[in-house]
Amino acid sequence: MSTPLTICRPGLAIGRDAQVLHRAASPEFSGWLEHTRPAGGCSRPIRLTGTIAAVDRNTGRITHRLHTDELPDRTLYKACGNRRESVCPDCAWLYQGDAYQVVCRGLTGGKGVPDSVSRHPVVFATFTAPSFGAVHHRHVVRHTCASRQRCDCRPAPCRARSTAGTCQHGQPAACFARHDANDPRLGQPLCLDCYDHAHQVVWNYFSGELWRRTKQAIERHLAARCRQRGIPKLGIVTASSEVRWVPPVRVSHGKVAEMQCRAAVHFHALLRLDGVDPDDPGALVPPPAGITLDDLEDAVHVAARQITVTTPAHPDRPQGWLIAWGEQVDVGRINSSDGELTDGKVAAYLAKYATKATEATGHCSTRLTPATIDDYADPGGDHVARLIDACWHLGRPTPTDMTGGAATADDRQDSLDTTPNVYSGLRRWAHMLGFGGHFLTKARRYSVTFVQLRDIRATYRREESDVPADTISVGTLTYIGSGWLTEGDALLANTAARHRRESSRVGREELAHEAWLTGAAA
């Protein structure tokens, strides 16, 4: 059994350099590095204790049993798996790679997705939130830069006006500044008191429902086009031997949510047009010849203009709020002649946002509670503080009757003012400024899943190890903490992980170069 690392008392704590030397000088250092490899690079790995048993898959007999007391540090390290780059860059890097595969396989095929999907019509659509008040923004009339990611073009004045007056609160209604890309004023309201913070957090909260209805409207529009062109519905036999008639086309999507610097969510979606095989409803087949990419593009624009959601009544706003898309709805074509949007570029763009949350707004916190809300919410504070306060205020328990309307005096006595309203989830998602959806979602038939990718990776690691193929590991483990035992351990494990990633990257580049040379020679 290895010798556990002795951690000094706080009064006798040693520095990080001494911790590194202490660990590196121990006889078990190489074994410790290999032991921590699965969690190497993780900012706050999960520490587990318990028993790991090797079980024969065929007989169910336990062939070997190991207790974590026999391992280095007497614990088993597991990566936290957090997708947010601001929390754990290494785990987010792995998640981003999986997200890229999820998005890209739906465009080009592979990993179980047929290659024929690369010939299906696809559009890349961006749905933005409407305006909730004037904010500082950066607008470039004409780009002359080589890369939008490193744009150095001269922007137009923020909000130039011929007559620069003031709002009802005495704040300037114009801004003549030409904001840089990293200007902290971007996204901030010109007047905090004029800005409709309540409407914005409600919009974030119901944006998922708005997207769901928009997707349905796109498919309805395409089904109507099929009827107009004489393309009949298809009959699918269900498990109960009944025939269900369905439209001959369907739309599969992969979507990410991006939090803008003004703290409003907007969506980037890949919409792929698929056909339906009545003999195999789960198969991915091309759409009918009579439905084209132009029809899909028109359907997106029509649905974005027409679909709205009216939220339920709230004591602060009995008529509810109108949830609709903003005026800016962009629809681009993948792999068009201009080369601006390609499969790889779009997949990398969407995967990048899958590892982000509210960092663009300057706010980053865990779920808020009554004990911590006062540290972040302030009705008279800055933009983000007012948004969090709006979430907490609108999500408060309110007296309601059985029909959802305003409560009477008798109802108030029965409810004791604790009946939660339909907006109660705003408190749960106050740390996300009202948005409670996942930042990467997809249709069931669009592509592979994260579970499939993780299973493929686990299978590869098992094949690389010396564990017999007919043996499975069964762990009875208990959580004992998070994080590395010392800062020195974190430095050593993360440095080793960085070197492994760099070696892997160099190896991939060398293989790609050799393949290119082979192809050139042929």
N, C-alpha and C positions, 0 to 999 in steps of 0.2 A: 504493500500500500504506500502511495506517495505521501511525502511530508507536506501537510497543509501550510500555506503561507501565513505567517504570523502578522497580524495587523496591529500596529501600535495603538496605544490609547491616544485620544485626542491631544492630550498634553504633551505626548512624546511623538507626535506624527512626523514621519519622514517625508522628504520632498519627492517629487515625481521621478527625478533622475535617480535618486537612491532606490526607489521602488523598482525601477527598470533594471538597475544593476543587481539588486537582490534576486529578482526573478530570473534574469538571464544567467546568473552564476549558479543557479540551483541545478542539481543533476537531472532533474525531471523536466528541464526547459523544453527540449524537443518534443517530449510527450505532451506537455502542456499546450504547445502551439498546435499540435495536431488535434488535441482534444477540443480546443476552442475554435477550430477551423469552421465548423458550421455556423458559428455566431460571429466570426471574425469580421470586423468592420461595423458591426451593429453598435449604435450609441448606447442603448440600454437593453442588453440581452436579458432574457428571462432565466432565472436560476431555479432549477428543479432538484428535488431530492426524492429518493425512492428506489425501486427495484426495476431492472430491465431483464426480461426473460426471453431467451431464444426458443421458439416453439417450432417443432416439425410440422409443416403444413399438412402432411399426409396422415400422421398418427396422432397429432395433438400432444405429443410427449415433449416435456421441457428438457431441452438438451443442454442448456447453460443458463445460469442465473447470475446477475451482477448487481451489486448494490452501489449506489453513487458514492458511498464512503470509500470505495476502492479507486475512485477516479481522482484526478488532480483537482484540488480545491474542494474535494468531497461534494461536488455538485455537477449537474449537467446543464450546459449552456445551450440556450435556444434563441435564435434571432427573434426580435420583437415583431417583425413583419409589418411595421407601420408604413403606410403608403406615402405619408407626407414628408416631403424633402426637408422641411424645416424641423422636423422631429428626428428623423433618422435618415441621413443621406444614403447610406449603403442599402438599407432595405427598400428605400424609395427607388434607387437605381435598379434593383432587381424587379420591382413592381413595374417600373416604366418599361423595362424590356419585355415583360409579359404583356403589358398593355399594347406595345407596338405590334407584337405578334397577333393579338386579338383583332386589332384594327386592320393590319396589313393582310392577314389571311382571308378576310372578307372581301378584299379587293383583288388579290392575285391567286388565291387558293393555296393549298398546302396544309399539312398537319391534319388531314382528314377532310378538308374542304376541297371539292373538285376544282381543278384548274379552269373549268369552263366559266366560273364566276367572273373571270377577268374580262369576259366579253359581254357581261350584262351592263345595261345603262346605269350609270352612277352619277350623282351630283353631290357636291359639297356645299351645304347650306349653313348660313349663320343667322340665328334668330336673336335679336337684341331686345332689351327691355325698353319701355317707353321712357319719356322724360318725367321726372318727379320734381324738377326745379333746375334752374340754371347752374351749371358747374363749370369749373375751369377745365378746358380741354385743349388738346394739341391737334391741329389739323394742317396737313400738308396738301396743298392744292395739286402739286405735280411732283411725283417722286423722281429724282435723278440718281438716287443711291443704288449701289450694287446689291445691297441686302437690306431688307426691311428690318431684320433683327438688329442691325447696326446702322440704322438710318441717321444720317447727319444732315438731312435736307432742312432748309430754312422754313419753319412753319409760318402760317398766316397768323395775324393777331387773334387772340383768344376769342373775345367777343367785342369786336369793334362796333361802335355806334356813332352815328353822326351827331346825335344829341345825347350825351352821357348824363342821364339823370340818376336818381336814387330810387330805391324801392320804398315801400311804406314803412320799413324799419330803419331807413336812413342809410342803407348800404349801397355802394355804387352798383349800378345795373350794367356796367360795361367793364371790360378788361382788355387793354391794348397790349398786354404782354405777349411775347412769342415764347411759349413755354418749351423748355428742353424736355427730352424724353424722361429724365429722372427728376423733374421738378416736383417737389412734395405737394405743391398746390393742385396738381392734376387730380381731378375727381372730387375736389372739395367744392361745396356750394358757394356761390357768390354771397348768398345770405342764408345763414342757418335757420333763421326764423321763418323765411318764406318756403323753405324746402319741405316737401311732404314726406317725412320720414316714415310715418305710419303706413302710407300707401306702398312705399318701397318694400318694407319688410313683409307686408301681406303679399305683394307680388312675388317676392322670393319664395314665400311659403307655398303659394299655389301655382308656381311656374311648372311644376311637374304635371299637374292636372291640365294645364294649358298645352303642354307638349303632347300629352296623351290624346287630347281631342284633336290637335292639329294633325297628328299621325293618322288618326281615323279619317279625318276630312280628306287627306291626301289620297288614301286608298278608295274612299267613296268617289272622289273626282275621277280617278283612273277607271273605276268600275263603270261609271257613267260613260266615259269615252269608249269603253269596250262595247257597251250596249248600242251607242250611236253608230259604231262601225260594224255592227253585226257579229261581234265575237261572242259566242254563247257562254253561259255559265257552265261549270263542270260539276258533275255529280260524283260525290265521294261517299263510299259506303262506310258507315260508322261501325263500331264494335257491336252495336245492337242490330245490325243488318238494315239500318235505315239509310236512305239516301239523302245526303245534305248537299244542297246546291251552293256553290261558292263562286266568287268572281275568278276569272282566269289569270289574274295578276295579284301580286302582293308586294309590299315594300318591306325590306329588311334594313334595319338601321344600326349604326354604331354612333354613339353620341357622347360628348364630354361637356361638362359645365365649366365655364370660366367665370371667376369672380372679377369683375372690373374694379378699377381703382375707386370708382364712386360707390362700390359695395353693392352693385346690382348684378345679378347673374345673367349671362347670356349663353346660348347653346351653339356648339358646332356639331353638325350632324352629317354623317355620310348616309345617303339614302340610295339603296340599290334596288333596282326593279327586277323581280323574279317572276317566273311563271309557276304554274301549278300542274303537277302530274296527278291525275285522278287515281291512278293505280298505286302510286307511292307518294302520298301527300307530304312526306318529310323530305323528299328529294329536292335538290337545287337544280332547276331547269330554267332555260332562257324564257323570257316573256314572249307572248305572241308577236308575230311580225307586224301586226297593225298598231302596236303601242311602241312609241319611240322615246328617245331621250327628251325631245321637245315636250312631249306630253307630261313626263315626270317633272320637268322644270316648271311648266305651267301649273301643275297641281300644287307644287310647293308655294308658289306666289298666291294662288287663289286661296289656299287654306290659311296662309299667314294673314291675309286681309280679312277673312270672314270670321275666323274663330275667336271667340271671346269667352270669358268665364266671369260670371257675377257671383261674388262670394256671399255666404249667408249673412244675415243681419248681425250686427254687433252693437252693444249698448252705446259705443262711441260713434257709430255710423249705422243707423237702422237700415239704410238702403244698401249696405254692403259696398264693396269696392269692385270696380271693373278691372279685370285682368286681361290684357291684350298685348300683342307684340308691338315693338316700336316700329318706327317708319323704316329703319334700315334693316332690310332682309336681303342678304346677298346669296346668290346661287351661282356656283361655279361648276364647270365641267372638268372631270378628272382626265388627265392625259390628252388634253386638247393640243392644238397645233402650236400655241404660244409657249407651251412648256412650263407655265407658271405653277400649275397644280399637277403633281405626279403622285403615284401610289406611295412612294417612299416618303416624299415631303409631307403629305397629308397625314400619314400614319405617325411619323415622328412628331408632327405638330400636335396631334391629339394626345399622343402618349405623354408629351411634356406636361399638359394640363391635368393629366390624371394623377399627378403627384403633388398637386397644389390645392390650396383651400382658400383661406382669407388673407394670405400673406400680402397680396397686392394692396389691400386696404391699410396695412400697417398693424392689423390686429391679429393676434394668435393666442388662443387660450383653449383650455379644455372645457368640458361642459360646466355651465354656471349653475350655482345653487343659491338659495337664499342667503347663505353665509358669505358668498363671494360676489354676488351681483353688484353690491355697492362699490366694488373696486373697479368696475368697468362701465356701469350705467350712470348716466347723468343727463337729465332733461335739459340742462343748460350748458352742457359740455360741447366737445367737438362733434364732428359728423358721426364717427363710429359710436361714440358714447351715447348719442341721441338715438341711433338705430337700435342699439342694445336695449336702451330704456323703452323704446317703442315695443320691442318684442316682449319684454317683461310686463309692460303695462297692458298691452292688448291680450296677452295670454293669461291674464289673471282670472281666477274663478269668478263667475258672474251668476246672479240669480236668473234662472230661466224656467219657463213652464214646460210641460211635456211636448208642446209643439215647437219649441225653440224660440218662441216670442218673448216679449218682455214679461217679467213676472209681476203678479199682483202682490198686494200686501200679505195675503194669506200664503201665497206661494213662497214669499221670502221667509216667512216664519218656518215653513216646512223644510225649505232647502238649506236654511242656515247660511245662506250666501256662500256655499261651497260647491255648487254644481258647476263642473267644468264646461266651458263653451267649446265650440269647434275650433277655436283659435288657441286652445291650450297648448298645442304643440309648439307654438312660438317660444314658449319658455324653454322647452327642451332644446330648441335649436337657436337660442339667443346667441350662443358663441359662434354660430355660423351665420349670424345676421339674418335669420329667418329661413334660410335655405336648408331643407332637410333631406334632399335627395342625394344619391350617390353621384360622384363626379365622373364616373364612366359607366354607361349602361349600353346594352345592345339588345337587338331582337334575338329570339331563341335560335333562329336559323341563320343568323348573319355570319357567324364564325365559330371558332373554337371557344372554350371557356377557360377561365383561370384554373379551375380544378383540373382540367385535362392537361394543361401545361405543367402544373405542379406534379401531376402524376408521372408525366414524361420525364421530368427532371429527377424525381425520386427513383424511377426505374433506372435511369442512367447512372445515378450515384450507387445504386445497389449493384449494378453490373460492374462498376469500377472497383467496388470493394471485394473483400474475400469472403463475404457471407454467401453460403450456399443458396441456390435459387429456390429450394424447397423449404427454406427457413424464414420465418417471420419474427419480428421483434414485438413484444408486448410489454408496455411500460405501465407500472403503477407508481405514478409520480405526483408529488405535491409541490405547489408553488412556495418558494421561501423568500423570494425577493427579485428585484430588478437592478440591472447595472453591474458593471465590473466591480471587483472587490477593491481595486485601487486605481488611481489615475495612471500609474505605470502599466498595469495590465491592459488598460484601454489603449494606451499608446502602442504597446507591442502588438496586440491583436489587430488593431486597425491598420498598422503599418504593414504587417504581414498580408492582410487581406488586400491592401492597395497594390502590393507587389504582385500578388497572384492575378489580380485583374489586369494589371499592365502587361504581364507576361502573356495572358490569354489574348489581349488585344493585339500584341505584336505577332503572336502565332497566327491569328486570323488574317492579319494583313499579309504575312508571308505566304500563307496558303493561297490567298486571293492572287498575289503576285505570281506565284508559280502556275496557277491555273491560267492566268492571262498570258504568260510566256508560252505555255503549252498550246493555247489556242492560236497565238500569233505564229508559232512555228508550223502548225498544221495548215 
